[in-house]
Amino acid sequence: MDIQIQAIHFDVDDKLVDFVEEKVERLSQYYDNIIGAEVKLKVEKAGSHENKVIEIKIAIPGKDLFASKQRNSFEESADEAVEALRRQIKKHKEKLTAKH
């Protein structure tokens, strides 16, 4: 799976990049046909709490799935966004099997 990570208006450290890649990579356990993923990291209103935003878009054949979460840390945001995508993948697979 091709994973592109983009940090908007800040420099991201390698540890965070590795963490996010590992989380997104785990989605392939639930669905083999993931083509790629785009991850955007950004900080909203630098002085406030819950200002770390992560947006993840994964491409699967015929469709894109998207999740965006905003929490106190990028790790929390990533966990929740990946979990949301996992649920979307599960629903998508259920629809596919219902059609066949």
C-alpha positions, 0 to 999 in steps of 0.5 A, spaced: 500 500 500 502 506 498 501 511 504 503 519 503 503 523 509 503 530 509 504 535 514 501 542 513 504 548 516 509 544 521 515 539 521 513 532 523 518 528 526 520 521 524 517 517 530 510 520 528 510 518 521 512 511 523 506 511 528 501 513 523 504 509 517 504 503 522 496 504 524 494 505 516 498 499 514 494 495 519 487 496 515 490 492 510 488 486 515 481 488 514 481 489 506 486 486 501 484 491 495 487 498 498 490 501 493 493 507 497 492 512 503 493 519 503 494 522 510 494 529 512 496 532 519 495 539 521 494 543 527 488 547 528 488 554 533 495 552 536 493 555 543 487 550 544 486 543 546 484 538 541 487 541 536 491 536 532 487 534 526 488 528 522 485 526 515 486 519 512 483 518 505 484 511 503 483 508 495 479 502 494 477 499 487 471 504 485 471 508 492 474 512 497 473 512 504 475 518 508 475 519 516 477 526 520 479 526 527 481 532 532 484 530 539 489 532 544 495 528 540 496 526 533 496 519 536 489 519 539 487 522 532 490 517 528 487 511 533 480 514 532 481 515 524 483 508 523 478 505 527 473 509 523 476 507 517 476 500 519 468 500 520 467 503 514 471 497 510 467 492 514 461 495 512 463 496 505 465 488 505 458 487 508 455 490 502 460 487 497 458 480 500 450 481 500 451 483 492 454 476 491 
